[in-house]
Amino acid sequence: MAWNEPGGNGNKPRDPWGGGDQGPPDMDEAMRKLKQQLAGIFGGGSGGGGGGGPAKGVSGALFLTVISVIVVVWALMGFYTVDEQERGVVLRLGKYHNTVQPGLQWNPPVIDDVTVVNVTRVNNATFREQMLTQDENIVEVNLSVQYIIENAEDYVLRVRGPERSLNNATESALRHVVGDNAMDYVLTDGRTQLAIDVRERLQDYLDIYQTGIRVSTVNIDDAKPPAEVQEAFDDVIKAREDEERVKNEAQAYANQVVPEARGQAQRVIEEASAYKEQVIAEAEGDAARFSALREEYAKAPEVTRQRLYLDAVQGVMENTSKVVVDVEGGNNLLYLPLDKIITEGGRGASRGGTVTDSVDIRELTDRVMEQLRRDQASRTSRGGR
């Protein structure tokens, strides 16, 4: 029957809520009927009489209350906070939805799965591996890698196990770089360049894998040979240090000797130059003197010859300290050791006595000669008698 069909009271339309001609529908009665219907669905049937009505109403109200609490709790569970240094990757029903920024966020629980990733913290990973060098030696390298998560979406979704991918990529890059260099270079001077090469190659690998990781620093903490050959390697290092020490000592000695040798060479050159100038000057002087003497000899040959003879004898006598006296009419020569007399005079002067100079020697010589003449004259007078 239609709602606007006339009812039993004349021309008034029928109430769809079954109220007859009671006027507008009663909201309380409508809610009660709705609760009864819900109770009939979830409460196991309506029963035979009207005595179960209140109990069914209470059960329906309790059910609605529980449902409301569950809905409220579910809604509250969806609130979360993303810190300033973090980003949140949202998966809705297992599919990427968006990346949330810092602040208070809400996502429906169970439906959305949010993974919060710190994108500013510097993470550190250490590695210790043994590997072959280019010259087929084994070295043990301790390596530390510092990195940050640059792309949260790639870090969470692109690679399964980004930390494991980082470990594998680091080992591969390290083996490649170490394998291209000799053992001495890896263990001594090449650590800095080795770290730079490993970092560049490692970042290339991580970019290819789309891990979302950016490597900030790679440090070679230690590089050494295996323990089995450590003693022999220490001997090699000691020999290299001794070689370097000897080179430094030789360089220091060379720095000391070479300037002295150069100074001595310059001194010899200067002395030779001075001697050259001296010889030239003396030769020029002798030549000039000879020319002047030749002119004088041409004027008075006999006088000049006598003068030259006396000058020569004087030069010879000035350079000797021994005097030999030929006694006229005798067979013996008288020897006067003037050098010893001078030496004794010097020793006496050092002991506080007087010094025998050239004047004293001449006086002594004159006395000796005078005494010799007297003795000779005395022997001659005796022979004449």
C-alpha positions as CSV (number, residue, x, y, z in Angstrom):
1,M,0.0,0.0,0.0
2,A,1.3,3.5,-0.9
3,W,2.1,6.0,1.8
4,N,-0.3,8.5,0.4
5,E,-3.1,6.0,0.2
6,P,-6.2,7.1,2.2
7,G,-6.4,5.3,5.5
8,G,-9.3,4.2,7.5
9,N,-10.0,7.7,8.9
10,G,-11.1,9.5,5.9
11,N,-8.7,11.3,3.6
12,K,-5.6,11.4,5.9
13,P,-2.6,9.7,4.4
14,R,-1.2,6.7,6.3
15,D,1.8,7.1,8.5
16,P,4.8,5.2,7.1
17,W,5.9,4.5,10.7
18,G,2.5,2.9,11.5
19,G,1.4,5.8,13.7
20,G,-2.0,6.1,12.2
21,D,-3.5,9.4,12.7
22,Q,-1.1,10.3,15.7
23,G,0.7,13.1,13.9
24,P,4.4,13.4,13.1
25,P,6.6,10.3,13.7
26,D,8.2,9.8,17.2
27,M,12.0,9.8,17.0
28,D,12.4,7.8,20.2
29,E,10.1,5.2,18.9
30,A,12.1,5.1,15.6
31,M,15.4,4.7,17.5
32,R,13.9,2.0,19.7
33,K,12.8,0.0,16.6
34,L,16.2,0.4,15.0
35,K,17.9,-1.0,18.2
36,Q,15.4,-3.9,18.2
37,Q,16.2,-4.7,14.6
38,L,20.0,-4.6,15.3
39,A,19.5,-6.7,18.4
40,G,17.5,-9.2,16.4
41,I,20.4,-9.4,14.0
42,F,23.2,-9.8,16.5
43,G,21.3,-11.1,19.5
44,G,20.1,-14.4,18.2
45,G,16.4,-13.7,17.3
46,S,13.5,-11.8,18.8
47,G,11.9,-14.6,20.8
48,G,8.2,-15.3,21.2
49,G,6.9,-12.5,23.4
50,G,7.5,-8.9,24.3
51,G,9.3,-9.7,27.6
52,G,12.8,-9.7,26.0
53,G,12.5,-6.1,24.7
54,P,14.5,-4.2,27.4
55,A,17.4,-6.7,27.5
56,K,17.7,-6.4,23.7
57,G,17.8,-2.6,24.0
58,V,20.7,-2.7,26.5
59,S,22.7,-5.1,24.3
60,G,22.3,-2.9,21.3
61,A,23.4,0.2,23.2
62,L,26.5,-1.7,24.5
63,F,27.3,-2.8,21.1
64,L,27.2,0.7,19.7
65,T,29.3,2.0,22.5
66,V,32.0,-0.7,21.9
67,I,31.9,0.1,18.2
68,S,32.3,3.8,18.9
69,V,35.3,3.2,21.3
70,I,37.0,1.1,18.7
71,V,36.5,3.7,16.1
72,V,37.9,6.4,18.3
73,V,40.9,4.3,19.3
74,W,41.5,3.4,15.7
75,A,41.4,7.1,14.7
76,L,43.8,8.1,17.6
77,M,46.2,5.4,16.6
78,G,46.7,7.1,13.3
79,F,48.3,10.2,14.7
80,Y,52.1,10.4,14.8
81,T,54.9,13.0,14.8
82,V,57.8,13.3,12.3
83,D,60.9,15.1,13.7
84,E,62.7,17.8,11.8
85,Q,65.6,15.4,10.8
86,E,63.2,12.6,9.7
87,R,61.0,11.8,6.7
88,G,58.1,9.3,6.7
89,V,57.5,6.9,3.8
90,V,53.8,6.0,3.5
91,L,52.6,2.7,2.0
92,R,48.8,2.4,1.5
93,L,47.7,-1.2,1.2
94,G,51.3,-2.1,0.3
95,K,51.8,0.5,-2.4
96,Y,53.8,3.7,-2.2
97,H,51.5,6.6,-1.4
98,N,53.7,9.6,-0.4
99,T,56.5,10.9,1.7
100,V,55.5,13.0,4.7
101,Q,57.5,16.0,5.9
102,P,58.3,16.9,9.6
103,G,55.3,17.7,11.8
104,L,52.1,16.2,13.2
105,Q,50.7,13.6,10.7
106,W,47.7,11.3,10.5
107,N,47.3,8.2,8.5
108,P,44.6,5.5,8.8
109,P,46.0,2.6,10.9
110,V,46.2,-0.8,9.3
111,I,45.5,0.7,5.9
112,D,48.7,2.8,5.8
113,D,52.1,1.6,6.9
114,V,54.5,4.5,7.7
115,T,58.3,4.0,7.9
116,V,60.1,6.9,9.5
117,V,63.8,7.4,8.3
118,N,66.4,9.8,9.8
119,V,67.9,11.7,6.8
120,T,70.5,13.8,8.7
121,R,72.2,11.4,11.1
122,V,75.7,10.4,10.1
123,N,75.9,6.6,10.2
124,N,79.1,4.6,10.5
125,A,80.0,1.2,9.2
126,T,83.4,-0.6,9.7
127,F,84.9,-3.3,7.5
128,R,88.0,-5.5,7.9
129,E,89.1,-7.5,4.8
130,Q,92.1,-9.4,3.5
131,M,92.7,-9.0,-0.2
132,L,95.4,-9.4,-2.9
133,T,97.4,-6.4,-4.2
134,Q,98.6,-5.9,-7.8
135,D,102.0,-7.5,-7.0
136,E,100.1,-10.6,-5.6
137,N,100.7,-9.9,-1.9
138,I,98.1,-10.1,0.8
139,V,97.1,-7.1,2.9
140,E,94.6,-6.6,5.7
141,V,92.7,-3.4,5.5
142,N,90.5,-1.8,8.2
143,L,88.0,0.6,6.7
144,S,85.3,2.8,8.1
145,V,82.5,4.4,6.0
146,Q,80.4,7.4,7.2
147,Y,77.2,7.9,5.3
148,I,73.7,9.5,5.5
149,I,70.3,8.6,4.0
150,E,69.8,11.1,1.2
151,N,66.6,9.7,-0.3
152,A,64.1,8.0,2.1
153,E,61.9,6.6,-0.6
154,D,64.8,4.8,-2.4
155,Y,66.3,3.7,0.9
156,V,62.9,2.0,2.0
157,L,61.6,0.8,-1.4
158,R,64.3,0.4,-4.0
159,V,66.6,-2.1,-2.3
160,R,65.8,-5.0,0.0
161,G,68.4,-4.6,2.8
162,P,70.3,-1.4,2.0
163,E,72.8,-2.0,4.8
164,R,73.7,-5.4,3.3
165,S,74.0,-3.7,-0.2
166,L,76.3,-1.1,1.4
167,N,78.5,-3.8,2.8
168,N,78.7,-5.7,-0.5
169,A,79.4,-2.5,-2.5
170,T,82.1,-1.4,0.0
171,E,83.9,-4.7,-0.2
172,S,83.7,-4.7,-4.0
173,A,85.1,-1.2,-4.3
174,L,87.9,-1.8,-1.8
175,R,89.0,-5.0,-3.5
176,H,89.0,-3.3,-6.9
177,V,91.1,-0.3,-5.7
178,V,93.6,-2.4,-3.7
179,G,94.0,-4.8,-6.5
180,D,95.1,-2.0,-8.8
181,N,98.0,-0.9,-6.5
182,A,101.2,-2.5,-5.1
183,M,101.6,-3.6,-1.5
184,D,104.1,-0.9,-0.6
185,Y,101.8,1.9,-1.9
186,V,98.8,0.5,0.0
187,L,100.7,0.2,3.3
188,T,102.7,3.4,3.2
189,D,102.1,6.5,1.1
190,G,98.9,5.6,-0.7
191,R,96.4,5.5,2.1
192,T,94.9,8.9,1.5
193,Q,94.5,8.4,-2.2
194,L,93.2,4.9,-1.6
195,A,90.4,6.2,0.6
196,I,89.4,8.8,-2.1
197,D,89.3,6.2,-4.8
198,V,87.2,3.8,-2.7
199,R,84.7,6.6,-1.9
200,E,84.2,7.5,-5.5
201,R,83.8,4.0,-6.7
202,L,81.5,3.1,-3.7
203,Q,79.2,6.1,-4.4
204,D,78.9,5.0,-8.1
205,Y,77.8,1.5,-7.0
206,L,75.2,2.9,-4.5
207,D,73.8,5.3,-7.2
208,I,73.4,2.4,-9.6
209,Y,71.6,0.3,-7.0
210,Q,69.4,3.3,-6.1
211,T,69.9,2.8,-2.4
212,G,69.3,6.4,-1.4
213,I,72.6,6.5,0.5
214,R,75.2,9.2,0.1
215,V,78.8,8.4,1.4
216,S,80.3,11.4,3.2
217,T,83.7,10.0,4.3
218,V,85.8,6.9,3.8
219,N,88.8,6.4,6.2
220,I,91.5,3.8,6.0
221,D,92.0,3.1,9.7
222,D,94.8,0.6,9.2
223,A,96.6,-1.3,6.5
224,K,99.0,-4.1,7.4
225,P,100.2,-7.5,6.2
226,P,98.7,-10.6,7.7
227,A,100.1,-11.7,11.1
228,E,101.9,-14.6,9.5
229,V,104.3,-12.3,7.7
230,Q,104.3,-9.3,10.1
231,E,107.8,-10.0,11.4
232,A,109.3,-10.1,7.9
233,F,107.4,-6.9,6.9
234,D,108.7,-5.2,10.1
235,D,112.2,-6.0,9.0
236,V,111.5,-4.5,5.5
237,I,110.1,-1.3,7.1
238,K,113.1,-1.0,9.4
239,A,115.5,-1.4,6.5
240,R,113.6,1.3,4.6
241,E,113.8,3.6,7.6
242,D,117.5,2.9,7.9
243,E,117.9,3.7,4.2
244,E,116.1,7.0,4.6
245,R,118.2,7.8,7.7
246,V,121.5,7.1,5.9
247,K,120.3,9.3,3.0
248,N,119.5,12.1,5.3
249,E,122.9,11.8,7.0
250,A,124.7,11.8,3.7
251,Q,122.7,14.8,2.6
252,A,123.6,16.6,5.8
253,Y,127.3,15.8,5.3
254,A,127.1,16.9,1.7
255,N,125.5,20.2,2.8
256,Q,128.4,20.7,5.2
257,V,131.3,19.6,3.0
258,V,130.3,21.1,-0.3
259,P,130.2,24.7,0.9
260,E,133.6,24.2,2.6
261,A,135.1,22.7,-0.5
262,R,133.6,25.6,-2.6
263,G,135.1,28.1,-0.1
264,Q,138.5,26.4,-0.3
265,A,138.4,26.3,-4.0
266,Q,137.5,30.0,-4.2
267,R,140.4,30.7,-1.7
268,V,142.8,28.8,-3.9
269,I,141.6,30.7,-6.9
270,E,142.1,34.0,-5.2
271,E,145.6,33.0,-3.9
272,A,146.5,31.9,-7.4
273,S,145.3,35.1,-8.8
274,A,147.2,37.1,-6.2
275,Y,150.4,35.0,-6.8
276,K,149.9,35.6,-10.5
277,E,149.7,39.4,-10.0
278,Q,152.7,39.2,-7.6
279,V,154.9,37.3,-10.1
280,I,154.0,39.6,-12.9
281,A,154.8,42.6,-10.8
282,E,158.1,41.2,-9.6
283,A,159.0,40.2,-13.1
284,E,158.2,43.7,-14.4
285,G,160.2,45.2,-11.5
286,D,163.2,42.9,-12.2
287,A,163.0,43.8,-15.9
288,A,162.9,47.5,-15.1
289,R,165.7,47.1,-12.6
290,F,167.8,45.1,-15.1
291,S,167.2,47.8,-17.7
292,A,168.4,50.5,-15.3
293,L,171.4,48.4,-14.2
294,R,172.3,47.8,-17.8
295,E,172.4,51.6,-18.3
296,E,174.6,52.1,-15.3
297,Y,176.9,49.2,-16.3
298,A,177.4,50.8,-19.7
299,K,178.5,54.0,-17.9
300,A,180.8,52.4,-15.3
301,P,181.4,48.7,-15.8
302,E,184.0,48.1,-13.1
303,V,182.2,49.9,-10.3
304,T,178.9,48.3,-11.2
305,R,180.5,44.8,-11.3
306,Q,182.0,45.4,-7.8
307,R,178.7,46.6,-6.5
308,L,176.9,43.6,-7.8
309,Y,179.5,41.3,-6.2
310,L,179.2,42.9,-2.8
311,D,175.4,42.9,-3.0
312,A,175.4,39.2,-3.8
313,V,177.8,38.4,-0.9
314,Q,175.8,40.5,1.5
315,G,172.6,38.7,0.5
316,V,174.3,35.3,1.1
317,M,175.7,36.3,4.4
318,E,172.5,37.8,5.7
319,N,170.7,34.5,5.3
320,T,173.3,32.3,7.2
321,S,174.0,32.0,10.9
322,K,177.3,30.2,10.6
323,V,180.6,32.0,10.4
324,V,183.9,30.4,9.2
325,V,187.1,32.4,9.8
326,D,190.2,31.7,7.7
327,V,193.3,32.5,9.9
328,E,196.0,33.9,7.7
329,G,199.2,31.8,8.0
330,G,197.5,29.0,9.8
331,N,196.2,25.6,8.8
332,N,193.0,25.6,10.7
333,L,189.6,27.2,10.1
334,L,187.7,28.8,13.0
335,Y,184.0,27.9,13.1
336,L,181.7,30.2,15.1
337,P,178.2,28.6,15.8
338,L,176.3,31.8,15.8
339,D,173.0,30.0,15.4
340,K,173.5,28.2,18.7
341,I,174.6,31.4,20.3
342,I,171.4,33.1,19.1
343,T,169.3,30.1,20.4
344,E,170.9,30.2,23.8
345,G,170.4,33.9,23.9
346,G,166.7,33.4,23.2
347,R,166.4,30.8,25.9
348,G,168.1,33.1,28.4
349,A,165.7,35.9,27.5
350,S,162.8,33.5,28.1
351,R,164.3,32.9,31.6
352,G,164.6,36.6,32.3
353,G,168.0,37.3,30.8
354,T,168.9,39.8,28.0
355,V,168.1,39.2,24.4
356,T,171.1,38.8,22.0
357,D,170.3,41.0,18.9
358,S,172.2,41.5,15.7
359,V,174.2,44.4,17.2
360,D,175.6,42.1,20.0
361,I,176.5,39.5,17.5
362,R,178.5,42.0,15.4
363,E,180.3,43.2,18.5
364,L,181.1,39.7,19.5
365,T,182.3,38.9,16.0
366,D,184.5,42.0,16.0
367,R,186.0,41.0,19.4
368,V,186.8,37.5,18.1
369,M,188.4,38.8,15.0
370,E,190.4,41.3,17.0
371,Q,191.6,38.6,19.3
372,L,192.5,36.4,16.4
373,R,194.6,39.2,14.8
374,R,196.4,39.7,18.1
375,D,197.2,36.0,18.4
376,Q,198.4,36.0,14.8
377,A,200.6,39.0,15.4
378,S,202.0,37.5,18.6
379,R,202.9,34.2,16.8
380,T,204.5,36.2,14.0
381,S,206.7,38.2,16.3
382,R,207.9,35.1,18.1
383,G,208.8,33.4,14.8
384,G,210.9,36.5,13.7
385,R,213.0,36.4,16.8
